[in-house]
Amino acid sequence: MRFRPLAAALAATALLASCATPSSSTGPMSFFVTSAGSGRGADLGGLAGADALCQRLATAAGAGGRTWRAYLSTPPTFAGANTPAVPAVNARDRIGKGPWYNAKGVLVARNLEHLHNGNNLSKDTALDERGGVVRGRGDTPNEHDILTGSRSDGTAFAPQTDTTCKSWTSSTDGSAIVGHHDRTGPMPENWARSWNFSHQSAGCSQEALVRTGGSGRLYCFAAN
């Protein structure tokens, strides 16, 4: 009998602790799709310019107290006669460890593994920084192509083919890998449903991105 009060107290403490712990399914915004691109097609001013765009939009939305990074990869470059080799930059290595929540507080991914395998990204959850729905397939215009330059695991491609519009500095020559934020496409194959690795753009200009089904938008993640 003398153990019952202690057991009851421990049970009450555990109950209070569970009530005080916030649900992992909600949290402050740490992910969004940009409400606009650079306006120069895939010329984002490199990774630094893309990060600055994410930071600027997050700040305007009241979330500027965190460090924001664009989900973009860049390929390596080989050493030249007078230049050293430059290693690849992988999108997955730039964005922190999660968890990530959209502008309405909905969990989109718990961590990097979940983000790249089984995440909660869809047209309903891949919102812009103001909580707005991004137009997708079936809408006019369709803007579901999101610039990534990445493989499905969030890593960069080999340098032989341009997949990043010259490391996000070109609005003319080249092409870029995009994903579909709405997880849909013209066919049922996995590429059509990929959020980060669906197909290459028609080119790097704003007109080419629009023609492919996008507008130069990016994914932005809070890295801290």
C-alpha positions in Angstrom: 0.0 0.0 0.0 2.8 2.4 0.9 4.0 2.4 -2.8 0.7 3.6 -4.2 1.1 7.3 -3.5 4.6 7.3 -5.1 3.3 5.5 -8.2 0.4 8.0 -8.4 2.7 10.9 -8.1 5.0 9.6 -10.8 2.1 9.0 -13.1 0.8 12.5 -12.6 4.3 13.9 -13.3 4.5 11.9 -16.5 1.1 13.1 -17.6 1.9 16.8 -16.9 5.2 16.4 -18.8 3.4 14.9 -21.8 0.9 17.8 -21.8 3.7 20.3 -21.7 5.6 18.8 -24.6 4.5 20.5 -27.9 3.3 18.2 -30.6 5.9 17.3 -33.2 3.3 17.8 -35.9 3.3 21.6 -35.5 5.9 24.3 -35.2 7.1 27.7 -36.4 7.7 28.1 -40.1 11.0 26.6 -41.2 10.2 25.8 -44.8 8.5 27.5 -47.8 8.4 27.7 -51.5 9.3 31.2 -52.6 6.3 33.4 -53.6 8.5 34.7 -56.5 11.7 33.9 -58.3 14.6 36.2 -59.1 12.9 37.6 -62.1 15.9 36.7 -64.2 15.0 33.1 -64.9 17.5 30.7 -63.3 20.1 33.4 -62.8 19.8 33.7 -59.0 23.1 35.3 -58.4 24.6 32.0 -57.5 23.9 30.2 -54.2 24.6 33.4 -52.3 21.9 35.3 -54.2 19.4 32.4 -53.8 20.0 32.3 -50.1 19.5 36.1 -49.9 16.2 35.7 -51.7 15.1 33.1 -49.1 16.2 35.4 -46.3 14.5 38.4 -47.7 11.2 36.7 -48.2 11.4 35.0 -44.7 12.1 38.4 -43.2 9.1 40.0 -44.9 7.0 37.2 -43.5 8.2 37.8 -40.0 10.6 34.8 -39.9 13.9 36.6 -40.5 15.4 35.7 -37.1 16.6 32.4 -38.6 19.3 31.5 -41.2 17.6 30.5 -44.4 19.1 28.5 -47.2 17.9 27.7 -50.7 17.6 24.0 -51.5 20.0 24.0 -54.5 23.0 21.9 -55.5 25.9 22.9 -57.7 28.2 20.4 -59.6 31.9 20.1 -59.0 34.4 21.7 -61.5 37.6 20.0 -62.7 40.9 21.7 -62.1 42.2 23.8 -65.0 45.7 24.9 -65.9 45.5 27.9 -63.6 42.5 27.0 -61.4 41.9 24.5 -58.7 39.1 21.9 -58.7 36.0 23.0 -56.9 33.9 20.4 -55.0 30.2 19.9 -55.5 27.7 21.5 -53.2 24.8 19.3 -52.2 21.4 20.8 -51.4 20.9 18.4 -48.5 24.1 19.6 -46.8 22.9 23.3 -46.8 19.6 23.2 -45.0 20.2 22.0 -41.4 18.8 18.8 -39.9 15.1 19.6 -39.4 12.4 19.3 -38.4 10.7 21.6 -41.0 7.3 23.1 -40.8 5.4 25.2 -43.4 3.8 28.7 -42.9 0.8 27.1 -41.2 2.8 25.1 -38.8 2.3 21.7 -40.5 5.2 19.3 -40.4 6.6 18.6 -43.8 9.7 16.5 -42.8 11.2 15.4 -39.5 14.8 15.2 -40.7 17.0 14.8 -43.8 16.2 11.1 -44.1 12.4 11.8 -43.9 12.7 14.7 -46.3 14.3 12.5 -49.0 12.2 9.4 -48.3 8.5 9.7 -47.3 8.1 13.4 -46.6 4.8 15.2 -46.2 5.3 17.6 -49.2 2.3 18.1 -51.5 0.5 21.0 -53.1 -1.4 21.4 -49.8 1.7 21.6 -47.7 4.4 23.1 -50.0 3.1 26.6 -49.3 4.8 29.9 -49.9 6.2 32.1 -47.1 2.8 33.8 -46.6 0.9 30.5 -46.4 -0.4 30.7 -50.0 -0.9 27.8 -52.2 1.5 27.6 -55.2 -0.2 26.9 -58.5 0.3 23.4 -59.8 -0.6 21.1 -62.7 -4.2 21.9 -63.8 -3.9 25.6 -62.7 -3.3 28.5 -65.0 -0.5 29.1 -65.1 1.1 25.9 -64.0 4.1 26.8 -61.7 4.9 23.4 -60.2 8.5 23.3 -61.5 10.8 24.2 -58.5 14.5 24.8 -59.2 16.8 22.3 -57.4 19.6 21.1 -59.6 19.6 18.0 -57.4 19.2 14.2 -57.5 16.4 12.6 -55.5 18.8 12.2 -52.5 19.6 15.9 -52.5 23.1 15.6 -54.0 24.6 17.3 -57.1 25.1 15.8 -60.5 28.4 15.2 -62.3 29.7 18.2 -64.2 29.5 16.8 -67.8 25.9 18.1 -68.3 24.6 21.5 -67.1 21.9 20.8 -64.5 22.1 24.2 -62.7 22.1 26.9 -65.3 25.8 27.4 -64.8 25.6 27.2 -61.0 22.6 29.5 -60.9 24.2 32.4 -62.8 22.8 32.0 -66.3 19.5 33.3 -67.8 20.5 32.3 -71.3 22.5 29.1 -72.0 22.0 25.8 -70.1 19.3 24.0 -68.3 18.3 23.1 -64.7 16.8 20.2 -62.9 13.5 20.9 -61.3 11.1 19.1 -59.0 7.3 19.2 -58.8 6.0 20.6 -55.5 2.5 19.3 -56.2 3.9 15.7 -56.7 2.1 15.3 -60.0 2.9 15.3 -63.7 1.7 14.1 -67.1 2.5 10.4 -66.4 2.3 8.2 -63.3 6.0 7.4 -63.1 8.1 8.4 -60.1 9.8 11.2 -61.9 6.5 13.0 -62.4 5.8 12.8 -58.7 9.2 13.8 -57.4 9.4 17.0 -55.4 13.1 17.6 -56.2 14.2 15.5 -59.2 11.6 15.5 -62.0 13.1 16.8 -65.3 15.3 19.4 -66.9 14.0 22.8 -67.8 13.7 23.9 -71.4 16.3 26.5 -70.7 17.5 29.1 -68.2 15.5 32.2 -69.2 12.3 33.2 -67.5 10.4 32.4 -70.7 12.0 28.9 -70.8 11.1 28.2 -67.2 7.5 29.3 -67.8 7.3 27.2 -70.9 8.4 24.1 -69.0 5.9 24.7 -66.2 7.5 26.9 -63.7 8.4 30.5 -62.8 11.8 30.2 -61.1 10.6 29.4 -57.6 12.9 27.8 -55.0 12.5 25.7 -51.9 13.8 27.5 -48.8 14.7 25.9 -45.4 15.7 27.3 -42.1 19.1 25.9 -41.4 19.1 26.7 -37.7 
